[in-house]
Amino acid sequence: MKAIKGKPFFAGIHVHDKKSLACGIAKEIMPAPEEVYISLSQSLGKPAAVCVEKGKKVKEGELIAKADGAISSDVFASIAGEVVDIKPLTGANGGTETYIVIKGDGSGEKAYLPPLTDPDAAAIKQRIKDCGIVGLGGAGFPAAVKVAPRTPVDTLILNGAECEPYLTCDHRLMLENTDEIARGARLIAKALGVDKIIIGIEANKPDCIAAFEKYDDIQPVILKKQYPMGSEKHLIYVTTGRKVGIGKLPADSGVVVQNVATAFAVCEAVEKGKPLYERILTVSGGAVKQPKNLWVKVGTPVKAIVDYCGGESEPPRKVVQGGPMTGLALATYDVYTHKTTSGVLLMTAKEAAAEEPTPCLNCGMCADVCPMHLMPMQTAFYSAAGNFEAAAKLGNTLACIECGACEYTCPAKRPLIQAIRKTKAYMRNKGVPAPAVKPVDQKGSSAPTVPLTEDGKAEKPKDTEKNEKETKNG
């Protein structure tokens, strides 16, 4: 099916993607480490509950922790061996998580579920749940919940945008495992009871766009290279024209979005019975000797990954787990991969500037680029003063998707995302109610609107041409 162009969305930023470091490097299987440290917090929601004891022998793919509640996911052994410890450790975000430590025995014994042949919708949903599949685009929302929406849907969107700079793991997966992603998408569509499948791919991946044009039942949509194009609500708008209101779910607009890596995992779960215990991630940045796209076991030490890639080419200014816009800066290499770990970046002093923040200039640039049309400066101001209720109300903080566009753009280098996360945490802990949503439009959406011209096309922001010229000129 011939690719079509997607709609533009207002605001956002244009960043140097730095994908050339790794996008041409085929994926490679990293040998299993001697020990893995598998966190019970492998998805959005509650940590899983341990169901093994110290000293137990386990096989690769064997269940070691059971989902605790609806918003949770099963956790599996990523190598065969012995459970040598179950203990709390500091995670990448600085918080404490419980980890199951497995020492490998080199046997490689696997414990897969039986493959499914021509499964019905119910069987696919159950298999997704039983294999612990979560959204692999970053958030880690349990996929079993997504494929059982509370309202009827008519469209499945595959997210192949991969708009984060440096990350190229989805790019390689779309090139090297195109058929598996397509089969996984059809299985998800069958589980949802929909016929329409769309895949959104940014224009900087023409080879991936061409790869998916060969299918008659999957519509490729070319996305403008614009951050955060991979944001769920924006992807839905640019591919379908539908809007998802604040506090609403994509299913409320008749759509379900899944990452391309998630579709691949669904294919393996159904066709092979393979649980989700390994994934592809990108190792990149100017401070790593050999950028790679690696197939890595969940629970692999970050230090082992860096060593496998030749180590450091120079001392990094910053090491990031995930992407540079939404990932977590690491204080040490002594952390371990999760199901949602999409990258390990070793960034030089030139790549990761670390200027001290200065007072707010009241320039409004953070609001200009916010794709959710929020006021990040208001959140930052009142959060710094300790007035989190005002920060939440005036900044409409709950609607923030934490894309980092505001902080990237801020000339004063204010820690805007930190202020937003502090405000959200306060609201969760204190039970502060969410800010009121905007009035609902005629289609039932309360999402930010995109200005339209008289002919119904999206209006081009006045400063777009200027920004595009500046981006091209570097």
Buried (B, 14 or more C-beta within 10 A) or exposed (E): BEBEEBBBBBBBBBBEBBBEBBBEBEBBEBEBBEBBBBBBBBBBBBBBBBBBEEEBBBBBBBBBBBBBEEBBBBBBBBBBBBBBBBEEBBBBBEEEBBBBBBBBBEEEBBBBBEBBEEBEBEBBBBBBBBBBBBBBBBBBBBBBBBBBBEEEBBBBBBBBBBBBBBBBBBBBBBBBBBEBBBBBBBBBBBBBEBEBBBBBBBBBBEEBBEBBBEBEEBBBBBBBBBBBBBBBBBBBBBBBEBBBBBEBBBBBBBBBBBBBBBBBBBBBBBBBBBBBBBBBBBBBBBBBEEBBBBBBBBBBBBBBBBEBBEEBBEEBBBBBBBBBBBBBBBEEBEBBBBBBBBBBBBBBBEBBEEEEBEEBEEEEBBBBBBBBBBBBBBBBBBBBEEBBBBBBBBBBBBBBBBBBBBBBBBEBBBBBBBBBBBBBEBBEEEEBEBBEBBEEEEEEBBBBEBEEEEEEEBEEBEEBEEBEEEEEEE
